[in-house]
Each structure stands twice: as C-alpha cells, then as structure tokens.
Amino acid sequence: MSSMGGEEWATARRMTKARLLLVPAVGKASGVWADLGCGDGVFTYLLCEQLAPGGQLYAVDRDSGVLKQLARNLAKRCANATLRPTYADFTGVMPLPPLDGIVMANTLHFVQEKAPVLRQLITLLKPGARLIVIEYNTNRSNYAVPHPLDEAAFLRLASAVGLQSAQIVTHAPSSFLGEMYTGLAFAAT
C-alpha cells in the first residue's frame, strides 16, 4: 500500500476543498468561461472538469510565468475545453469575448475599490451568466487578505453593481481564516 508524501497530501486536500467550493456553484457548465486571477490553476482545472465538450476557458493572470506553467500542466488534463492562458490584469480592460461565467477565487480581497472593478467585469457577461466569487468569510484584513470581502459584503456588493439573485452557495473550513464561502450572482437578463 502506497502512502502520499506531505506535498501530495497537501495538494489533494487543497483540491478537495476547492472542489467543495466551486462545483456546487458551477454544476455542469458550457460555453465560454474565465478564471480571473487564476494563479497556479487549482480552480482552473476544476472548472475545466465541469465544462461540457467544446467549451473555452480563459485562465487570466498578470504573472506570465504562472500562465506558462499552467498551460504545461493542463495541456493534456483539460480535455473538455480549449484552455486559453491570457496575460492580463482583471482590474483593467481584458481581451475576452462575451462570457457564460466568471470565477474569481481568492482575488477580490486584493482589490480595495471592488464596485468599479465588478461593474467593468459584468459587462463581459452574457445575459443570465454567472459570477462566482470564492473568498475568506472575514472582514478583518491582514498581510495576505488586505481588503477582505465577507459573505454579507459580497451580497451587498452584488446587489449594488446590478447583479441578480445573489446567494451564498456553500462554506468550507479554512485553517487560515476560519472559513471560506462561495458566492453566486447572475448578470441581468
């Protein structure tokens, strides 16, 4: 019987938590999606698993090295969708087509003025498309989460920028800040 090493165990645990947070909000999806601030691609990979064949997935980050590594890692593992690594800052203008969904996992806590950024991002969404936000459920800032967005603030923000049917889909424990949540809202139809 083989056992996992420490790094493998940590990766497996991270994937399990990410799956718990993402899959209930995405379900089985189709079309064109973007993972904004994709980082090392944990949520990108899981989103790719949920996309129906023929989908497109834009993995957006402002670190070109991370994007190159992500493209290498997911080239063969992202069978359902066409992966499109995209070098851009999600707080600015991005070269993206109209989207069926956006995932923002652990990204909005780096943005101080969230409303203008979200207003710009929802212009990329097709009518009825989904915005999925995964964040720490705290309102206390620290070095790693300088501008937190707890679940109550997410619900207020979604309403303020014109998103519809904002809701909290799931929670997961976090050893870092106690709890994470998944928020879901829809573009106007």
Backbone hydrogen bonds in HBPLUS format (Angstrom, degrees):
<---DONOR---> <-ACCEPTOR-->    atom                        ^
c    i                          cat <-CA-CA->   ^        H-A-AA   ^      H-
h    n   atom  resd res      DA  || num        DHA   H-A  angle D-A-AA Bond
n    s   type  num  typ     dist DA aas  dist angle  dist       angle   num
A0009-TRP N   A0005-GLY O   2.91 MM   4  6.07 161.8  1.94 158.0 163.5     1
A0010-ALA N   A0006-GLY O   2.98 MM   4  6.15 159.1  2.02 145.7 151.3     2
A0011-THR N   A0007-GLU O   2.96 MM   4  6.17 158.2  2.01 148.6 154.4     3
A0012-ALA N   A0008-GLU O   2.89 MM   4  6.09 162.5  1.92 150.4 155.4     4
A0013-ARG N   A0009-TRP O   2.91 MM   4  6.10 160.1  1.95 149.9 155.5     5
A0014-ARG N   A0010-ALA O   2.92 MM   4  6.08 155.7  1.98 144.8 151.7     6
A0015-MET N   A0011-THR O   2.90 MM   4  6.14 157.6  1.95 151.5 157.3     7
A0016-THR N   A0012-ALA O   2.97 MM   4  6.18 155.6  2.03 147.4 154.0     8
A0017-LYS N   A0013-ARG O   3.04 MM   4  6.31 161.4  2.08 149.7 153.9     9
A0018-ALA N   A0014-ARG O   2.91 MM   4  6.09 161.2  1.95 148.3 154.1    10
A0019-ARG N   A0015-MET O   2.85 MM   4  5.99 157.0  1.90 148.1 154.3    11
A0020-LEU N   A0016-THR O   3.05 MM   4  6.27 158.4  2.09 146.1 151.6    12
A0021-LEU N   A0017-LYS O   3.06 MM   4  6.33 147.3  2.17 146.1 154.8    13
A0022-LEU N   A0018-ALA O   2.88 MM   4  6.02 155.9  1.93 153.4 159.8    14
A0023-VAL N   A0019-ARG O   3.03 MM   4  5.56 150.6  2.12 140.5 148.9    15
A0025-ALA N   A0022-LEU O   3.02 MM   3  5.66 135.4  2.22 119.0 130.4    16
A0026-VAL N   A0022-LEU O   3.15 MM   4  6.31 145.4  2.27 149.7 159.4    17
A0027-GLY N   A0023-VAL O   2.76 MM   4  5.42 160.3  1.79 151.1 157.9    18
A0029-ALA N   A0050-GLN O   3.04 MM  21  5.94 163.3  2.07 137.3 142.7    19
A0052-ALA N   A0029-ALA O   2.70 MM  23  6.01 143.7  1.83 151.4 162.4    20
A0056-GLN N   A0031-GLY O   2.93 MM  25  6.28 158.0  1.98 145.1 149.4    21
A0100-ASP N   A0032-VAL O   2.64 MM  68  5.35 165.6  1.66 158.3 163.7    22
A0033-TRP N   A0056-GLN O   2.93 MM  23  6.27 164.6  1.95 155.4 158.5    23
A0058-TYR N   A0033-TRP O   2.87 MM  25  6.22 169.6  1.89 150.0 151.4    24
A0034-ALA N   A0101-GLY O   3.05 MM  67  6.53 140.7  2.21 141.3 153.2    25
A0103-VAL N   A0034-ALA O   2.83 MM  69  6.24 157.9  1.88 160.9 167.9    26
A0035-ASP N   A0058-TYR O   2.84 MM  23  6.25 158.5  1.89 164.1 169.1    27
A0060-VAL N   A0035-ASP O   2.97 MM  25  6.03 164.9  1.99 151.6 156.4    28
A0036-LEU N   A0103-VAL O   2.91 MM  67  6.21 153.2  1.98 170.8 178.1    29
A0037-GLY N   A0060-VAL O   2.77 MM  23  5.57 129.7  2.02 132.6 148.7    30
A0038-CYS N   A0060-VAL O   2.92 MM  22  5.77 157.8  1.97 147.7 152.6    31
A0041-GLY N   A0038-CYS O   3.08 MM   3  5.36 155.1  2.14 140.4 137.5    32
A0045-TYR N   A0041-GLY O   2.87 MM   4  5.93 165.6  1.89 152.7 153.8    33
A0046-LEU N   A0042-VAL O   3.25 MM   4  6.52 164.8  2.27 144.6 148.5    34
A0047-LEU N   A0043-PHE O   2.84 MM   4  5.92 155.0  1.90 145.5 152.7    35
A0048-CYS N   A0044-THR O   2.89 MM   4  6.09 154.5  1.95 147.9 155.2    36
A0049-GLU N   A0045-TYR O   3.03 MM   4  6.40 147.8  2.14 146.1 154.5    37
A0050-GLN N   A0046-LEU O   3.28 MM   4  6.57 136.6  2.48 137.1 147.6    38
A0050-GLN N   A0047-LEU O   3.02 MM   3  5.13 130.2  2.27  98.6 112.1    39
A0051-LEU N   A0047-LEU O   3.16 MM   4  6.43 126.0  2.47 144.5 158.5    40
A0051-LEU N   A0048-CYS O   3.29 MM   3  5.30 145.0  2.42  98.3 107.8    41
A0055-GLY N   A0052-ALA O   3.15 MM   3  5.93 143.9  2.29 148.2 150.2    42
A0054-GLY N   A0080-ASN O   2.98 MM  26  6.25 137.9  2.16 170.9 168.2    43
A0082-THR N   A0055-GLY O   2.80 MM  27  6.28 156.5  1.85 148.8 150.0    44
A0057-LEU N   A0082-THR O   2.87 MM  25  6.05 165.6  1.89 157.4 155.2    45
A0084-ARG N   A0057-LEU O   2.75 MM  27  5.89 163.2  1.77 160.5 157.1    46
A0059-ALA N   A0084-ARG O   3.14 MM  25  6.04 147.2  2.25 115.8 125.5    47
A0086-THR N   A0059-ALA O   2.75 MM  27  5.77 165.5  1.77 153.9 150.6    48
A0061-ASP N   A0086-THR O   3.14 MM  25  6.58 153.9  2.21 159.2 165.3    49
A0088-ALA N   A0061-ASP O   2.99 MM  27  5.60 154.8  2.06 125.0 131.8    50
A0067-LEU N   A0063-ASP O   3.16 MM   4  6.51 156.7  2.22 149.8 156.5    51
A0068-LYS N   A0064-SER O   2.99 MM   4  6.25 153.6  2.07 147.5 153.8    52
A0069-GLN N   A0065-GLY O   3.09 MM   4  6.32 163.0  2.12 148.5 152.7    53
A0070-LEU N   A0066-VAL O   2.86 MM   4  6.03 158.2  1.90 149.1 155.9    54
A0071-ALA N   A0067-LEU O   2.91 MM   4  6.09 159.2  1.95 147.5 152.6    55
A0072-ARG N   A0068-LYS O   3.07 MM   4  6.36 155.1  2.14 145.5 151.9    56
A0073-ASN N   A0069-GLN O   2.89 MM   4  6.13 164.0  1.92 153.9 158.5    57
A0074-LEU N   A0070-LEU O   2.89 MM   4  5.95 155.7  1.95 155.0 160.5    58
A0075-ALA N   A0071-ALA O   3.04 MM   4  5.58 121.6  2.39 137.1 146.2    59
A0078-CYS N   A0074-LEU O   2.99 MM   4  5.46 140.1  2.16 149.0 146.7    60
A0092-GLY N   A0089-ASP O   2.94 MM   3  5.66 166.9  1.96 126.9 130.0    61
A0096-LEU N   A0094-MET O   2.94 MM   2  5.64 133.6  2.16 105.8  92.1    62
A0099-LEU N   A0124-LEU O   2.75 MM  25  5.90 163.1  1.78 156.3 161.2    63
A0126-LYS N   A0099-LEU O   2.83 MM  27  5.63 165.1  1.86 160.7 155.7    64
A0130-ARG N   A0100-ASP O   3.22 MM  30  6.51 154.5  2.29 139.2 134.4    65
A0102-ILE N   A0130-ARG O   2.89 MM  28  6.34 146.6  2.01 149.9 160.7    66
A0132-ILE N   A0102-ILE O   2.82 MM  30  6.10 162.7  1.85 161.2 167.3    67
A0104-MET N   A0132-ILE O   2.80 MM  28  6.13 153.4  1.87 162.8 172.0    68
A0134-ILE N   A0104-MET O   2.97 MM  30  6.24 165.2  1.99 142.7 144.1    69
A0106-ASN N   A0134-ILE O   2.79 MM  28  5.94 175.7  1.79 164.7 163.3    70
A0110-PHE N   A0107-THR O   3.05 MM   3  5.85 163.5  2.08 124.6 127.8    71
A0111-VAL N   A0108-LEU O   3.04 MM   3  5.28 165.9  2.06 113.1 117.6    72
A0147-HIS N   A0109-HIS O   2.90 MM  38  4.61 147.8  2.00 149.4 148.0    73
A0118-LEU N   A0114-LYS O   2.92 MM   4  6.18 167.3  1.94 164.0 167.7    74
A0119-ARG N   A0115-ALA O   2.88 MM   4  6.05 160.0  1.92 156.3 162.2    75
A0120-GLN N   A0116-PRO O   3.12 MM   4  6.29 153.2  2.19 141.0 147.2    76
A0121-LEU N   A0117-VAL O   2.94 MM   4  6.24 159.0  1.98 150.2 156.6    77
A0122-ILE N   A0118-LEU O   2.90 MM   4  6.06 159.3  1.94 156.7 160.1    78
A0123-THR N   A0120-GLN O   3.21 MM   3  5.55 147.9  2.31 103.9 113.3    79
A0124-LEU N   A0121-LEU O   2.91 MM   3  5.51 157.7  1.96 116.1 123.3    80
A0125-LEU N   A0122-ILE O   3.21 MM   3  5.12 150.3  2.31  96.4 105.0    81
A0129-ALA N   A0126-LYS O   2.97 MM   3  5.27 161.0  2.00 137.8 137.0    82
A0128-GLY N   A0187-ALA O   3.15 MM  59  4.76 138.8  2.33 104.5 114.7    83
A0187-ALA N   A0129-ALA O   2.82 MM  58  5.30 158.1  1.87 152.1 159.6    84
A0131-LEU N   A0185-ALA O   2.81 MM  54  5.31 160.3  1.85 160.9 160.9    85
A0185-ALA N   A0131-LEU O   3.02 MM  54  5.31 148.5  2.12 148.2 156.8    86
A0133-VAL N   A0183-GLY O   2.85 MM  50  4.99 163.1  1.88 143.3 149.2    87
A0183-GLY N   A0133-VAL O   2.69 MM  50  4.99 170.7  1.70 159.4 161.4    88
A0135-GLU N   A0181-TYR O   3.17 MM  46  5.75 148.7  2.27 149.4 158.5    89
A0181-TYR N   A0135-GLU O   2.92 MM  46  5.75 156.5  1.97 163.5 171.3    90
A0137-ASN N   A0179-GLU O   2.83 MM  42  5.51 172.8  1.84 139.4 141.9    91
A0142-ASN N   A0145-VAL O   3.13 MM   3  5.22 151.4  2.21 110.7 119.3    92
A0154-PHE N   A0150-ASP O   2.92 MM   4  6.23 151.1  2.00 153.1 162.6    93
A0155-LEU N   A0151-GLU O   3.07 MM   4  6.32 162.0  2.11 149.1 152.4    94
A0156-ARG N   A0152-ALA O   3.11 MM   4  6.38 159.0  2.15 147.0 152.6    95
A0157-LEU N   A0153-ALA O   2.85 MM   4  5.97 164.1  1.88 150.5 155.4    96
A0158-ALA N   A0154-PHE O   2.85 MM   4  6.00 167.7  1.86 158.4 161.1    97
A0159-SER N   A0155-LEU O   3.26 MM   4  6.37 162.5  2.29 142.0 146.2    98
A0160-ALA N   A0156-ARG O   2.92 MM   4  6.12 158.0  1.96 149.5 156.5    99
A0161-VAL N   A0157-LEU O   3.04 MM   4  6.26 144.6  2.17 153.7 161.0   100
A0163-LEU N   A0158-ALA O   2.92 MM   5  5.18 148.5  2.02 166.7 158.0   101
A0162-GLY N   A0159-SER O   3.17 MM   3  5.28 160.0  2.21 105.5 111.6   102
A0164-GLN N   A0186-PHE O   2.72 MM  22  4.99 170.1  1.73 150.2 153.8   103
A0186-PHE N   A0164-GLN O   2.90 MM  22  4.99 165.6  1.92 145.5 149.5   104
A0167-GLN N   A0184-LEU O   2.87 MM  17  5.42 147.8  1.97 154.1 164.3   105
A0184-LEU N   A0167-GLN O   2.88 MM  17  5.42 161.9  1.91 159.4 164.3   106
A0169-VAL N   A0182-THR O   2.76 MM  13  5.48 156.1  1.82 160.4 167.8   107
A0182-THR N   A0170-THR O   2.92 MM  12  5.36 145.3  2.04 152.6 151.4   108
A0172-ALA N   A0180-MET O   2.92 MM   8  5.22 150.4  2.01 140.3 142.3   109
A0180-MET N   A0172-ALA O   2.75 MM   8  5.22 159.1  1.80 159.7 166.5   110
A0174-SER N   A0178-GLY O   3.06 MM   4  4.65 161.4  2.09 102.2 101.6   111
A0178-GLY N   A0174-SER O   2.90 MM   4  4.65 126.2  2.19 135.5 136.4   112
